[in-house]
Amino acid sequence: MNLCDIREVRALLDRHGFRFSKSLGQNFLVAGWVPRQIAEAGGGDAACGVLEIGPGIGCLTRELCLRAGKVVSVELDPALPPVLEETMAGADNFTLISGDILKLDIPGLVERHFQGLTPLVCANLPYNVASPILKALLETGRFRTVTVMVQREVALRLAAKPGTAAYGALSVYMQYHARPEILFDVPPECFLPAPKVTSSVIRCQVRETPAVAPACGEEFFFRTVKAAFVLRRKTLCNSLCTAFGSPLGKDGVAAAITRCGLSPTVRGEALGMEDFAALADCLWAALS
């Protein structure tokens, strides 16, 4: 069965009485070159175990099974396991887990299923939960690479550099944990149903250690980063006052900014990773 032939896909879905769910962000690939290139970009081989989130009807899953030692796919929609039972028949290195990836014990899943294998992630993520899924995956520290297809707007934010319009707290978070690289775009006509936006495939090489190691610790570092982008059109000082103005006052916040070598009129979007680490440490010291 050709899972990227729109006629065969429609017949398959009709056989199983399947109906697309907008709330689950379901858009199935119907262009054969896309799952092939995603699987190729994922870098999986016989020594790798690949975690896939949202396999749909299995077009990317099949490509992953051709390359990886083992593929474990997590599917939330209870209507899809019977479809996957048909489309993935004969794939001995495939395991399906029904559930919500955001509620599963991901480290435990890796321990159970990928013993002796290098764990990777390769997936076409639902647009509406792409960011929390990426955070959950990165926080485990279990995966060598995370290669996913997301909405292009999200991909641009993940890979954005300081000083650009797309740069924000999500950019800093991703680049603290990984080295993201946008590989290629996927137009709407490659999906059934066609979304209203372009998608992008992004590969994130996970860092062995975080990009910076602020003395204040990771939690306070990200509290600082988040506060820096609360008021994007305002100065960094005004934005930080939303989180630190009560204990420090505006003058105290401004003094912390100056102490780490930044201009008092700078905006949060101008700061790089090292700048944020220095700023977080100065704020931490002032609060202490």
Disulfide bonds with the S-S distance in Angstrom:
none
